[in-house]
Amino acid sequence: MAVTAEHAALLDRFDEELRLASAPTLDLLIRLKTTACTRLPALDKSAPAARLEQFIAGAAWTEAAIGLINLEIPG
């Protein structure tokens, strides 16, 4: 998927917000998932996506981050 200039600018702003955040939050992780993750909508009903939702719900931030990486960059 090609990244448009508008999407790139959105990602840059979000990157800055992530960098400045003092701690992970549910809102921040949900926004990361919806803003930056391009493969997730296609994988929404998969077991790894369900596990990711469990990590998010349980505030398991490190596991959620690793889960996002695994879903977005498989293998």
PDB file of N, CA, C, O and CB in Angstrom:
ATOM      1  N   MET A   1       0.831  -1.176   0.000  1.00  0.00           N
ATOM      2  CA  MET A   1       0.000   0.000   0.000  1.00  0.00           C
ATOM      3  C   MET A   1       0.875   1.238   0.000  1.00  0.00           C
ATOM      4  O   MET A   1       1.771   1.367   0.835  1.00  0.00           O
ATOM      5  CB  MET A   1      -0.945  -0.002   1.199  1.00  0.00           C
ATOM      6  N   ALA A   2       0.632   2.126  -0.904  1.00  0.00           N
ATOM      7  CA  ALA A   2       1.376   3.370  -0.967  1.00  0.00           C
ATOM      8  C   ALA A   2       0.875   4.316   0.118  1.00  0.00           C
ATOM      9  O   ALA A   2      -0.327   4.416   0.368  1.00  0.00           O
ATOM     10  CB  ALA A   2       1.249   4.017  -2.365  1.00  0.00           C
ATOM     11  N   VAL A   3       1.793   4.991   0.744  1.00  0.00           N
ATOM     12  CA  VAL A   3       1.445   5.948   1.785  1.00  0.00           C
ATOM     13  C   VAL A   3       1.277   7.312   1.139  1.00  0.00           C
ATOM     14  O   VAL A   3       2.196   7.818   0.496  1.00  0.00           O
ATOM     15  CB  VAL A   3       2.525   5.987   2.908  1.00  0.00           C
ATOM     16  N   THR A   4       0.108   7.905   1.309  1.00  0.00           N
ATOM     17  CA  THR A   4      -0.136   9.230   0.755  1.00  0.00           C
ATOM     18  C   THR A   4       0.539  10.274   1.636  1.00  0.00           C
ATOM     19  O   THR A   4       0.902   9.997   2.779  1.00  0.00           O
ATOM     20  CB  THR A   4      -1.657   9.512   0.634  1.00  0.00           C
ATOM     21  N   ALA A   5       0.701  11.464   1.097  1.00  0.00           N
ATOM     22  CA  ALA A   5       1.309  12.557   1.866  1.00  0.00           C
ATOM     23  C   ALA A   5       0.474  12.874   3.106  1.00  0.00           C
ATOM     24  O   ALA A   5       1.017  13.170   4.171  1.00  0.00           O
ATOM     25  CB  ALA A   5       1.459  13.819   0.988  1.00  0.00           C
ATOM     26  N   GLU A   6      -0.846  12.809   2.958  1.00  0.00           N
ATOM     27  CA  GLU A   6      -1.730  13.083   4.098  1.00  0.00           C
ATOM     28  C   GLU A   6      -1.556  12.027   5.192  1.00  0.00           C
ATOM     29  O   GLU A   6      -1.489  12.356   6.377  1.00  0.00           O
ATOM     30  CB  GLU A   6      -3.204  13.130   3.637  1.00  0.00           C
ATOM     31  N   HIS A   7      -1.483  10.757   4.786  1.00  0.00           N
ATOM     32  CA  HIS A   7      -1.297   9.682   5.757  1.00  0.00           C
ATOM     33  C   HIS A   7       0.083   9.783   6.402  1.00  0.00           C
ATOM     34  O   HIS A   7       0.223   9.545   7.602  1.00  0.00           O
ATOM     35  CB  HIS A   7      -1.477   8.306   5.085  1.00  0.00           C
ATOM     36  N   ALA A   8       1.085  10.128   5.630  1.00  0.00           N
ATOM     37  CA  ALA A   8       2.434  10.294   6.175  1.00  0.00           C
ATOM     38  C   ALA A   8       2.463  11.405   7.213  1.00  0.00           C
ATOM     39  O   ALA A   8       3.113  11.267   8.249  1.00  0.00           O
ATOM     40  CB  ALA A   8       3.436  10.594   5.054  1.00  0.00           C
ATOM     41  N   ALA A   9       1.764  12.506   6.947  1.00  0.00           N
ATOM     42  CA  ALA A   9       1.710  13.609   7.906  1.00  0.00           C
ATOM     43  C   ALA A   9       0.989  13.173   9.181  1.00  0.00           C
ATOM     44  O   ALA A   9       1.406  13.526  10.284  1.00  0.00           O
ATOM     45  CB  ALA A   9       1.005  14.833   7.286  1.00  0.00           C
ATOM     46  N   LEU A  10      -0.081  12.414   9.028  1.00  0.00           N
ATOM     47  CA  LEU A  10      -0.807  11.891  10.180  1.00  0.00           C
ATOM     48  C   LEU A  10       0.096  10.991  11.015  1.00  0.00           C
ATOM     49  O   LEU A  10       0.108  11.086  12.243  1.00  0.00           O
ATOM     50  CB  LEU A  10      -2.056  11.121   9.726  1.00  0.00           C
ATOM     51  N   LEU A  11       0.852  10.120  10.352  1.00  0.00           N
ATOM     52  CA  LEU A  11       1.779   9.241  11.062  1.00  0.00           C
ATOM     53  C   LEU A  11       2.874  10.029  11.759  1.00  0.00           C
ATOM     54  O   LEU A  11       3.274   9.677  12.869  1.00  0.00           O
ATOM     55  CB  LEU A  11       2.397   8.240  10.100  1.00  0.00           C
ATOM     56  N   ASP A  12       3.363  11.083  11.133  1.00  0.00           N
ATOM     57  CA  ASP A  12       4.387  11.926  11.762  1.00  0.00           C
ATOM     58  C   ASP A  12       3.859  12.580  13.034  1.00  0.00           C
ATOM     59  O   ASP A  12       4.548  12.618  14.053  1.00  0.00           O
ATOM     60  CB  ASP A  12       4.868  13.004  10.782  1.00  0.00           C
ATOM     61  N   ARG A  13       2.624  13.099  12.967  1.00  0.00           N
ATOM     62  CA  ARG A  13       2.031  13.720  14.161  1.00  0.00           C
ATOM     63  C   ARG A  13       1.831  12.680  15.258  1.00  0.00           C
ATOM     64  O   ARG A  13       2.090  12.944  16.432  1.00  0.00           O
ATOM     65  CB  ARG A  13       0.682  14.395  13.815  1.00  0.00           C
ATOM     66  N   PHE A  14       1.373  11.511  14.869  1.00  0.00           N
ATOM     67  CA  PHE A  14       1.152  10.461  15.857  1.00  0.00           C
ATOM     68  C   PHE A  14       2.477   9.990  16.446  1.00  0.00           C
ATOM     69  O   PHE A  14       2.556   9.711  17.642  1.00  0.00           O
ATOM     70  CB  PHE A  14       0.399   9.281  15.229  1.00  0.00           C
ATOM     71  N   ASP A  15       3.511   9.898  15.624  1.00  0.00           N
ATOM     72  CA  ASP A  15       4.843   9.530  16.106  1.00  0.00           C
ATOM     73  C   ASP A  15       5.310  10.504  17.181  1.00  0.00           C
ATOM     74  O   ASP A  15       5.859  10.089  18.201  1.00  0.00           O
ATOM     75  CB  ASP A  15       5.853   9.498  14.942  1.00  0.00           C
ATOM     76  N   GLU A  16       5.096  11.781  16.959  1.00  0.00           N
ATOM     77  CA  GLU A  16       5.484  12.796  17.937  1.00  0.00           C
ATOM     78  C   GLU A  16       4.685  12.628  19.229  1.00  0.00           C
ATOM     79  O   GLU A  16       5.237  12.740  20.323  1.00  0.00           O
ATOM     80  CB  GLU A  16       5.276  14.210  17.360  1.00  0.00           C
ATOM     81  N   GLU A  17       3.385  12.361  19.100  1.00  0.00           N
ATOM     82  CA  GLU A  17       2.550  12.153  20.280  1.00  0.00           C
ATOM     83  C   GLU A  17       3.009  10.929  21.072  1.00  0.00           C
ATOM     84  O   GLU A  17       3.052  10.964  22.302  1.00  0.00           O
ATOM     85  CB  GLU A  17       1.082  11.995  19.871  1.00  0.00           C
ATOM     86  N   LEU A  18       3.350   9.854  20.375  1.00  0.00           N
ATOM     87  CA  LEU A  18       3.865   8.659  21.048  1.00  0.00           C
ATOM     88  C   LEU A  18       5.167   8.954  21.771  1.00  0.00           C
ATOM     89  O   LEU A  18       5.372   8.520  22.905  1.00  0.00           O
ATOM     90  CB  LEU A  18       4.074   7.529  20.043  1.00  0.00           C
ATOM     91  N   ARG A  19       6.034   9.687  21.114  1.00  0.00           N
ATOM     92  CA  ARG A  19       7.334  10.018  21.703  1.00  0.00           C
ATOM     93  C   ARG A  19       7.176  10.840  22.975  1.00  0.00           C
ATOM     94  O   ARG A  19       7.934  10.662  23.928  1.00  0.00           O
ATOM     95  CB  ARG A  19       8.193  10.781  20.696  1.00  0.00           C
ATOM     96  N   LEU A  20       6.199  11.734  22.994  1.00  0.00           N
ATOM     97  CA  LEU A  20       6.003  12.625  24.132  1.00  0.00           C
ATOM     98  C   LEU A  20       5.141  12.023  25.250  1.00  0.00           C
ATOM     99  O   LEU A  20       5.073  12.582  26.345  1.00  0.00           O
ATOM    100  CB  LEU A  20       5.379  13.900  23.657  1.00  0.00           C
ATOM    101  N   ALA A  21       4.495  10.906  24.986  1.00  0.00           N
ATOM    102  CA  ALA A  21       3.626  10.292  25.996  1.00  0.00           C
ATOM    103  C   ALA A  21       4.459   9.812  27.179  1.00  0.00           C
ATOM    104  O   ALA A  21       5.512   9.197  27.011  1.00  0.00           O
ATOM    105  CB  ALA A  21       2.824   9.113  25.389  1.00  0.00           C
ATOM    106  N   SER A  22       3.967  10.105  28.366  1.00  0.00           N
ATOM    107  CA  SER A  22       4.706   9.690  29.564  1.00  0.00           C
ATOM    108  C   SER A  22       4.462   8.221  29.904  1.00  0.00           C
ATOM    109  O   SER A  22       5.274   7.589  30.579  1.00  0.00           O
ATOM    110  CB  SER A  22       4.316  10.566  30.751  1.00  0.00           C
ATOM    111  N   ALA A  23       3.338   7.687  29.432  1.00  0.00           N
ATOM    112  CA  ALA A  23       3.004   6.283  29.684  1.00  0.00           C
ATOM    113  C   ALA A  23       2.007   5.821  28.631  1.00  0.00           C
ATOM    114  O   ALA A  23       1.257   6.631  28.086  1.00  0.00           O
ATOM    115  CB  ALA A  23       2.424   6.087  31.122  1.00  0.00           C
ATOM    116  N   PRO A  24       1.994   4.536  28.344  1.00  0.00           N
ATOM    117  CA  PRO A  24       0.999   4.026  27.395  1.00  0.00           C
ATOM    118  C   PRO A  24      -0.399   4.124  28.009  1.00  0.00           C
ATOM    119  O   PRO A  24      -0.578   4.011  29.221  1.00  0.00           O
ATOM    120  CB  PRO A  24       1.317   2.554  26.996  1.00  0.00           C
ATOM    121  N   THR A  25      -1.364   4.333  27.144  1.00  0.00           N
ATOM    122  CA  THR A  25      -2.755   4.370  27.590  1.00  0.00           C
ATOM    123  C   THR A  25      -3.595   3.574  26.608  1.00  0.00           C
ATOM    124  O   THR A  25      -3.176   3.302  25.483  1.00  0.00           O
ATOM    125  CB  THR A  25      -3.276   5.836  27.712  1.00  0.00           C
ATOM    126  N   LEU A  26      -4.774   3.211  27.048  1.00  0.00           N
ATOM    127  CA  LEU A  26      -5.694   2.480  26.177  1.00  0.00           C
ATOM    128  C   LEU A  26      -6.015   3.302  24.937  1.00  0.00           C
ATOM    129  O   LEU A  26      -5.992   2.781  23.822  1.00  0.00           O
ATOM    130  CB  LEU A  26      -6.989   2.123  26.931  1.00  0.00           C
ATOM    131  N   ASP A  27      -6.313   4.579  25.125  1.00  0.00           N
ATOM    132  CA  ASP A  27      -6.644   5.457  23.993  1.00  0.00           C
ATOM    133  C   ASP A  27      -5.490   5.540  22.995  1.00  0.00           C
ATOM    134  O   ASP A  27      -5.706   5.477  21.785  1.00  0.00           O
ATOM    135  CB  ASP A  27      -6.999   6.864  24.496  1.00  0.00           C
ATOM    136  N   LEU A  28      -4.290   5.679  23.496  1.00  0.00           N
ATOM    137  CA  LEU A  28      -3.121   5.797  22.623  1.00  0.00           C
ATOM    138  C   LEU A  28      -2.919   4.518  21.805  1.00  0.00           C
ATOM    139  O   LEU A  28      -2.634   4.582  20.609  1.00  0.00           O
ATOM    140  CB  LEU A  28      -1.859   6.102  23.455  1.00  0.00           C
ATOM    141  N   LEU A  29      -3.066   3.369  22.444  1.00  0.00           N
ATOM    142  CA  LEU A  29      -2.867   2.111  21.715  1.00  0.00           C
ATOM    143  C   LEU A  29      -3.977   1.877  20.695  1.00  0.00           C
ATOM    144  O   LEU A  29      -3.711   1.392  19.596  1.00  0.00           O
ATOM    145  CB  LEU A  29      -2.802   0.933  22.692  1.00  0.00           C
ATOM    146  N   ILE A  30      -5.201   2.210  21.039  1.00  0.00           N
ATOM    147  CA  ILE A  30      -6.299   2.062  20.086  1.00  0.00           C
ATOM    148  C   ILE A  30      -6.084   2.988  18.894  1.00  0.00           C
ATOM    149  O   ILE A  30      -6.315   2.593  17.751  1.00  0.00           O
ATOM    150  CB  ILE A  30      -7.656   2.358  20.762  1.00  0.00           C
ATOM    151  N   ARG A  31      -5.645   4.216  19.155  1.00  0.00           N
ATOM    152  CA  ARG A  31      -5.379   5.143  18.050  1.00  0.00           C
ATOM    153  C   ARG A  31      -4.215   4.662  17.199  1.00  0.00           C
ATOM    154  O   ARG A  31      -4.239   4.820  15.978  1.00  0.00           O
ATOM    155  CB  ARG A  31      -5.088   6.548  18.586  1.00  0.00           C
ATOM    156  N   LEU A  32      -3.206   4.083  17.815  1.00  0.00           N
ATOM    157  CA  LEU A  32      -2.091   3.509  17.049  1.00  0.00           C
ATOM    158  C   LEU A  32      -2.605   2.406  16.139  1.00  0.00           C
ATOM    159  O   LEU A  32      -2.257   2.345  14.960  1.00  0.00           O
ATOM    160  CB  LEU A  32      -0.992   2.958  17.995  1.00  0.00           C
ATOM    161  N   LYS A  33      -3.426   1.546  16.690  1.00  0.00           N
ATOM    162  CA  LYS A  33      -3.976   0.423  15.921  1.00  0.00           C
ATOM    163  C   LYS A  33      -4.789   0.914  14.728  1.00  0.00           C
ATOM    164  O   LYS A  33      -4.682   0.353  13.637  1.00  0.00           O
ATOM    165  CB  LYS A  33      -4.851  -0.462  16.819  1.00  0.00           C
ATOM    166  N   THR A  34      -5.590   1.941  14.918  1.00  0.00           N
ATOM    167  CA  THR A  34      -6.447   2.416  13.827  1.00  0.00           C
ATOM    168  C   THR A  34      -5.727   3.355  12.869  1.00  0.00           C
ATOM    169  O   THR A  34      -6.116   3.458  11.705  1.00  0.00           O
ATOM    170  CB  THR A  34      -7.654   3.113  14.395  1.00  0.00           C
ATOM    171  N   THR A  35      -4.690   4.039  13.329  1.00  0.00           N
ATOM    172  CA  THR A  35      -3.984   5.006  12.488  1.00  0.00           C
ATOM    173  C   THR A  35      -2.872   4.365  11.665  1.00  0.00           C
ATOM    174  O   THR A  35      -2.752   4.621  10.467  1.00  0.00           O
ATOM    175  CB  THR A  35      -3.407   6.108  13.346  1.00  0.00           C
ATOM    176  N   ALA A  36      -2.072   3.543  12.303  1.00  0.00           N
ATOM    177  CA  ALA A  36      -0.846   3.083  11.661  1.00  0.00           C
ATOM    178  C   ALA A  36      -0.901   1.664  11.124  1.00  0.00           C
ATOM    179  O   ALA A  36      -0.104   1.310  10.255  1.00  0.00           O
ATOM    180  CB  ALA A  36       0.266   3.184  12.614  1.00  0.00           C
ATOM    181  N   CYS A  37      -1.800   0.858  11.608  1.00  0.00           N
ATOM    182  CA  CYS A  37      -1.806  -0.556  11.235  1.00  0.00           C
ATOM    183  C   CYS A  37      -2.705  -0.790  10.027  1.00  0.00           C
ATOM    184  O   CYS A  37      -3.929  -0.688  10.117  1.00  0.00           O
ATOM    185  CB  CYS A  37      -2.269  -1.424  12.417  1.00  0.00           C
ATOM    186  N   THR A  38      -2.092  -1.098   8.920  1.00  0.00           N
ATOM    187  CA  THR A  38      -2.837  -1.238   7.666  1.00  0.00           C
ATOM    188  C   THR A  38      -3.365  -2.646   7.430  1.00  0.00           C
ATOM    189  O   THR A  38      -4.331  -2.819   6.687  1.00  0.00           O
ATOM    190  CB  THR A  38      -1.965  -0.839   6.513  1.00  0.00           C
ATOM    191  N   ARG A  39      -2.753  -3.659   8.046  1.00  0.00           N
ATOM    192  CA  ARG A  39      -3.160  -5.045   7.816  1.00  0.00           C
ATOM    193  C   ARG A  39      -4.272  -5.497   8.759  1.00  0.00           C
ATOM    194  O   ARG A  39      -4.961  -6.474   8.467  1.00  0.00           O
ATOM    195  CB  ARG A  39      -1.968  -5.961   7.965  1.00  0.00           C
ATOM    196  N   LEU A  40      -4.457  -4.814   9.872  1.00  0.00           N
ATOM    197  CA  LEU A  40      -5.404  -5.270  10.882  1.00  0.00           C
ATOM    198  C   LEU A  40      -6.843  -5.422  10.406  1.00  0.00           C
ATOM    199  O   LEU A  40      -7.483  -6.406  10.777  1.00  0.00           O
ATOM    200  CB  LEU A  40      -5.380  -4.337  12.012  1.00  0.00           C
ATOM    201  N   PRO A  41      -7.383  -4.523   9.618  1.00  0.00           N
ATOM    202  CA  PRO A  41      -8.772  -4.726   9.195  1.00  0.00           C
ATOM    203  C   PRO A  41      -8.993  -6.069   8.488  1.00  0.00           C
ATOM    204  O   PRO A  41     -10.045  -6.688   8.646  1.00  0.00           O
ATOM    205  CB  PRO A  41      -9.194  -3.597   8.277  1.00  0.00           C
ATOM    206  N   ALA A  42      -8.016  -6.511   7.721  1.00  0.00           N
ATOM    207  CA  ALA A  42      -8.138  -7.786   7.012  1.00  0.00           C
ATOM    208  C   ALA A  42      -7.981  -8.981   7.952  1.00  0.00           C
ATOM    209  O   ALA A  42      -8.443 -10.081   7.648  1.00  0.00           O
ATOM    210  CB  ALA A  42      -7.100  -7.865   5.900  1.00  0.00           C
ATOM    211  N   LEU A  43      -7.330  -8.761   9.091  1.00  0.00           N
ATOM    212  CA  LEU A  43      -7.061  -9.849  10.033  1.00  0.00           C
ATOM    213  C   LEU A  43      -7.955  -9.783  11.264  1.00  0.00           C
ATOM    214  O   LEU A  43      -7.725 -10.501  12.237  1.00  0.00           O
ATOM    215  CB  LEU A  43      -5.608  -9.818  10.460  1.00  0.00           C
ATOM    216  N   ASP A  44      -8.966  -8.932  11.230  1.00  0.00           N
ATOM    217  CA  ASP A  44      -9.766  -8.611  12.406  1.00  0.00           C
ATOM    218  C   ASP A  44     -10.363  -9.822  13.113  1.00  0.00           C
ATOM    219  O   ASP A  44     -10.510  -9.793  14.335  1.00  0.00           O
ATOM    220  CB  ASP A  44     -10.860  -7.695  12.017  1.00  0.00           C
ATOM    221  N   LYS A  45     -10.707 -10.867  12.404  1.00  0.00           N
ATOM    222  CA  LYS A  45     -11.351 -12.034  13.021  1.00  0.00           C
ATOM    223  C   LYS A  45     -10.371 -13.186  13.280  1.00  0.00           C
ATOM    224  O   LYS A  45     -10.793 -14.291  13.620  1.00  0.00           O
ATOM    225  CB  LYS A  45     -12.484 -12.524  12.132  1.00  0.00           C
ATOM    226  N   SER A  46      -9.093 -12.939  13.125  1.00  0.00           N
ATOM    227  CA  SER A  46      -8.108 -13.999  13.314  1.00  0.00           C
ATOM    228  C   SER A  46      -7.778 -14.184  14.798  1.00  0.00           C
ATOM    229  O   SER A  46      -8.040 -13.307  15.620  1.00  0.00           O
ATOM    230  CB  SER A  46      -6.830 -13.686  12.521  1.00  0.00           C
ATOM    231  N   ALA A  47      -7.201 -15.335  15.119  1.00  0.00           N
ATOM    232  CA  ALA A  47      -6.795 -15.611  16.498  1.00  0.00           C
ATOM    233  C   ALA A  47      -5.754 -14.614  16.999  1.00  0.00           C
ATOM    234  O   ALA A  47      -5.878 -14.148  18.131  1.00  0.00           O
ATOM    235  CB  ALA A  47      -6.245 -17.025  16.608  1.00  0.00           C
ATOM    236  N   PRO A  48      -4.727 -14.261  16.209  1.00  0.00           N
ATOM    237  CA  PRO A  48      -3.765 -13.266  16.687  1.00  0.00           C
ATOM    238  C   PRO A  48      -4.416 -11.896  16.956  1.00  0.00           C
ATOM    239  O   PRO A  48      -4.028 -11.198  17.892  1.00  0.00           O
ATOM    240  CB  PRO A  48      -2.641 -13.110  15.668  1.00  0.00           C
ATOM    241  N   ALA A  49      -5.385 -11.525  16.148  1.00  0.00           N
ATOM    242  CA  ALA A  49      -6.077 -10.247  16.373  1.00  0.00           C
ATOM    243  C   ALA A  49      -6.899 -10.316  17.657  1.00  0.00           C
ATOM    244  O   ALA A  49      -6.975  -9.334  18.396  1.00  0.00           O
ATOM    245  CB  ALA A  49      -6.992  -9.895  15.167  1.00  0.00           C
ATOM    246  N   ALA A  50      -7.507 -11.453  17.925  1.00  0.00           N
ATOM    247  CA  ALA A  50      -8.270 -11.621  19.167  1.00  0.00           C
ATOM    248  C   ALA A  50      -7.344 -11.559  20.375  1.00  0.00           C
ATOM    249  O   ALA A  50      -7.692 -10.969  21.398  1.00  0.00           O
ATOM    250  CB  ALA A  50      -9.040 -12.957  19.157  1.00  0.00           C
ATOM    251  N   ARG A  51      -6.163 -12.167  20.258  1.00  0.00           N
ATOM    252  CA  ARG A  51      -5.168 -12.108  21.336  1.00  0.00           C
ATOM    253  C   ARG A  51      -4.725 -10.666  21.565  1.00  0.00           C
ATOM    254  O   ARG A  51      -4.557 -10.236  22.707  1.00  0.00           O
ATOM    255  CB  ARG A  51      -3.946 -12.998  21.003  1.00  0.00           C
ATOM    256  N   LEU A  52      -4.539  -9.932  20.488  1.00  0.00           N
ATOM    257  CA  LEU A  52      -4.156  -8.526  20.590  1.00  0.00           C
ATOM    258  C   LEU A  52      -5.211  -7.749  21.374  1.00  0.00           C
ATOM    259  O   LEU A  52      -4.871  -6.935  22.233  1.00  0.00           O
ATOM    260  CB  LEU A  52      -3.964  -7.910  19.187  1.00  0.00           C
ATOM    261  N   GLU A  53      -6.474  -7.991  21.087  1.00  0.00           N
ATOM    262  CA  GLU A  53      -7.556  -7.315  21.809  1.00  0.00           C
ATOM    263  C   GLU A  53      -7.522  -7.663  23.294  1.00  0.00           C
ATOM    264  O   GLU A  53      -7.809  -6.811  24.135  1.00  0.00           O
ATOM    265  CB  GLU A  53      -8.920  -7.694  21.211  1.00  0.00           C
ATOM    266  N   GLN A  54      -7.174  -8.900  23.622  1.00  0.00           N
ATOM    267  CA  GLN A  54      -7.059  -9.296  25.029  1.00  0.00           C
ATOM    268  C   GLN A  54      -5.911  -8.551  25.704  1.00  0.00           C
ATOM    269  O   GLN A  54      -6.042  -8.106  26.844  1.00  0.00           O
ATOM    270  CB  GLN A  54      -6.848 -10.819  25.148  1.00  0.00           C
ATOM    271  N   PHE A  55      -4.797  -8.417  25.007  1.00  0.00           N
ATOM    272  CA  PHE A  55      -3.665  -7.673  25.568  1.00  0.00           C
ATOM    273  C   PHE A  55      -4.049  -6.216  25.819  1.00  0.00           C
ATOM    274  O   PHE A  55      -3.727  -5.653  26.865  1.00  0.00           O
ATOM    275  CB  PHE A  55      -2.447  -7.747  24.623  1.00  0.00           C
ATOM    276  N   ILE A  56      -4.732  -5.618  24.864  1.00  0.00           N
ATOM    277  CA  ILE A  56      -5.149  -4.226  24.995  1.00  0.00           C
ATOM    278  C   ILE A  56      -6.113  -4.075  26.175  1.00  0.00           C
ATOM    279  O   ILE A  56      -5.956  -3.174  26.999  1.00  0.00           O
ATOM    280  CB  ILE A  56      -5.809  -3.728  23.686  1.00  0.00           C
ATOM    281  N   ALA A  57      -7.105  -4.955  26.249  1.00  0.00           N
ATOM    282  CA  ALA A  57      -8.088  -4.889  27.331  1.00  0.00           C
ATOM    283  C   ALA A  57      -7.439  -5.075  28.698  1.00  0.00           C
ATOM    284  O   ALA A  57      -7.889  -4.496  29.687  1.00  0.00           O
ATOM    285  CB  ALA A  57      -9.167  -5.944  27.125  1.00  0.00           C
ATOM    286  N   GLY A  58      -6.390  -5.876  28.750  1.00  0.00           N
ATOM    287  CA  GLY A  58      -5.698  -6.136  30.004  1.00  0.00           C
ATOM    288  C   GLY A  58      -4.561  -5.181  30.302  1.00  0.00           C
ATOM    289  O   GLY A  58      -3.834  -5.368  31.278  1.00  0.00           O
ATOM    290  N   ALA A  59      -4.394  -4.148  29.465  1.00  0.00           N
ATOM    291  CA  ALA A  59      -3.317  -3.159  29.621  1.00  0.00           C
ATOM    292  C   ALA A  59      -1.934  -3.817  29.614  1.00  0.00           C
ATOM    293  O   ALA A  59      -1.015  -3.356  30.292  1.00  0.00           O
ATOM    294  CB  ALA A  59      -3.508  -2.371  30.923  1.00  0.00           C
ATOM    295  N   ALA A  60      -1.801  -4.883  28.851  1.00  0.00           N
ATOM    296  CA  ALA A  60      -0.512  -5.557  28.682  1.00  0.00           C
ATOM    297  C   ALA A  60       0.188  -4.894  27.496  1.00  0.00           C
ATOM    298  O   ALA A  60       0.205  -5.427  26.387  1.00  0.00           O
ATOM    299  CB  ALA A  60      -0.690  -7.120  28.455  1.00  0.00           C
ATOM    300  N   TRP A  61       0.764  -3.720  27.758  1.00  0.00           N
ATOM    301  CA  TRP A  61       1.265  -2.849  26.693  1.00  0.00           C
ATOM    302  C   TRP A  61       2.384  -3.469  25.883  1.00  0.00           C
ATOM    303  O   TRP A  61       2.380  -3.364  24.657  1.00  0.00           O
ATOM    304  CB  TRP A  61       1.740  -1.559  27.276  1.00  0.00           C
ATOM    305  N   THR A  62       3.347  -4.115  26.534  1.00  0.00           N
ATOM    306  CA  THR A  62       4.466  -4.713  25.804  1.00  0.00           C
ATOM    307  C   THR A  62       3.972  -5.834  24.896  1.00  0.00           C
ATOM    308  O   THR A  62       4.365  -5.916  23.732  1.00  0.00           O
ATOM    309  CB  THR A  62       5.529  -5.249  26.785  1.00  0.00           C
ATOM    310  N   GLU A  63       3.112  -6.693  25.429  1.00  0.00           N
ATOM    311  CA  GLU A  63       2.564  -7.789  24.630  1.00  0.00           C
ATOM    312  C   GLU A  63       1.729  -7.245  23.476  1.00  0.00           C
ATOM    313  O   GLU A  63       1.779  -7.777  22.367  1.00  0.00           O
ATOM    314  CB  GLU A  63       1.714  -8.726  25.506  1.00  0.00           C
ATOM    315  N   ALA A  64       0.963  -6.188  23.733  1.00  0.00           N
ATOM    316  CA  ALA A  64       0.156  -5.586  22.673  1.00  0.00           C
ATOM    317  C   ALA A  64       1.047  -5.011  21.575  1.00  0.00           C
ATOM    318  O   ALA A  64       0.755  -5.173  20.390  1.00  0.00           O
ATOM    319  CB  ALA A  64      -0.755  -4.488  23.248  1.00  0.00           C
ATOM    320  N   ALA A  65       2.115  -4.351  21.960  1.00  0.00           N
ATOM    321  CA  ALA A  65       3.039  -3.784  20.967  1.00  0.00           C
ATOM    322  C   ALA A  65       3.665  -4.889  20.124  1.00  0.00           C
ATOM    323  O   ALA A  65       3.756  -4.770  18.902  1.00  0.00           O
ATOM    324  CB  ALA A  65       4.143  -2.955  21.662  1.00  0.00           C
ATOM    325  N   ILE A  66       4.092  -5.956  20.775  1.00  0.00           N
ATOM    326  CA  ILE A  66       4.674  -7.081  20.037  1.00  0.00           C
ATOM    327  C   ILE A  66       3.619  -7.727  19.141  1.00  0.00           C
ATOM    328  O   ILE A  66       3.917  -8.119  18.013  1.00  0.00           O
ATOM    329  CB  ILE A  66       5.266  -8.129  21.012  1.00  0.00           C
ATOM    330  N   GLY A  67       2.391  -7.837  19.640  1.00  0.00           N
ATOM    331  CA  GLY A  67       1.308  -8.380  18.833  1.00  0.00           C
ATOM    332  C   GLY A  67       1.037  -7.544  17.600  1.00  0.00           C
ATOM    333  O   GLY A  67       0.817  -8.087  16.518  1.00  0.00           O
ATOM    334  N   LEU A  68       1.051  -6.218  17.750  1.00  0.00           N
ATOM    335  CA  LEU A  68       0.864  -5.328  16.591  1.00  0.00           C
ATOM    336  C   LEU A  68       1.976  -5.530  15.568  1.00  0.00           C
ATOM    337  O   LEU A  68       1.722  -5.600  14.365  1.00  0.00           O
ATOM    338  CB  LEU A  68       0.824  -3.853  17.041  1.00  0.00           C
ATOM    339  N   ILE A  69       3.192  -5.621  16.051  1.00  0.00           N
ATOM    340  CA  ILE A  69       4.333  -5.824  15.147  1.00  0.00           C
ATOM    341  C   ILE A  69       4.179  -7.155  14.413  1.00  0.00           C
ATOM    342  O   ILE A  69       4.380  -7.226  13.200  1.00  0.00           O
ATOM    343  CB  ILE A  69       5.679  -5.791  15.934  1.00  0.00           C
ATOM    344  N   ASN A  70       3.826  -8.193  15.138  1.00  0.00           N
ATOM    345  CA  ASN A  70       3.656  -9.516  14.501  1.00  0.00           C
ATOM    346  C   ASN A  70       2.541  -9.524  13.465  1.00  0.00           C
ATOM    347  O   ASN A  70       2.654 -10.199  12.442  1.00  0.00           O
ATOM    348  CB  ASN A  70       3.366 -10.574  15.559  1.00  0.00           C
ATOM    349  N   LEU A  71       1.465  -8.780  13.717  1.00  0.00           N
ATOM    350  CA  LEU A  71       0.375  -8.726  12.742  1.00  0.00           C
ATOM    351  C   LEU A  71       0.745  -7.881  11.524  1.00  0.00           C
ATOM    352  O   LEU A  71       0.360  -8.200  10.399  1.00  0.00           O
ATOM    353  CB  LEU A  71      -0.886  -8.168  13.395  1.00  0.00           C
ATOM    354  N   GLU A  72       1.480  -6.824  11.751  1.00  0.00           N
ATOM    355  CA  GLU A  72       1.817  -5.915  10.658  1.00  0.00           C
ATOM    356  C   GLU A  72       3.008  -6.399   9.836  1.00  0.00           C
ATOM    357  O   GLU A  72       3.075  -6.143   8.634  1.00  0.00           O
ATOM    358  CB  GLU A  72       2.107  -4.540  11.206  1.00  0.00           C
ATOM    359  N   ILE A  73       3.939  -7.090  10.471  1.00  0.00           N
ATOM    360  CA  ILE A  73       5.141  -7.570   9.765  1.00  0.00           C
ATOM    361  C   ILE A  73       5.288  -9.067  10.051  1.00  0.00           C
ATOM    362  O   ILE A  73       6.156  -9.474  10.823  1.00  0.00           O
ATOM    363  CB  ILE A  73       6.441  -6.773  10.216  1.00  0.00           C
ATOM    364  N   PRO A  74       4.441  -9.875   9.430  1.00  0.00           N
ATOM    365  CA  PRO A  74       4.506 -11.315   9.707  1.00  0.00           C
ATOM    366  C   PRO A  74       5.827 -11.925   9.229  1.00  0.00           C
ATOM    367  O   PRO A  74       6.423 -11.483   8.247  1.00  0.00           O
ATOM    368  CB  PRO A  74       3.329 -12.034   9.039  1.00  0.00           C
ATOM    369  N   GLY A  75       6.252 -12.938   9.944  1.00  0.00           N
ATOM    370  CA  GLY A  75       7.463 -13.649   9.569  1.00  0.00           C
ATOM    371  C   GLY A  75       8.693 -12.907   9.969  1.00  0.00           C
ATOM    372  O   GLY A  75       9.804 -13.376   9.723  1.00  0.00           O
TER     373      GLY A  75
END
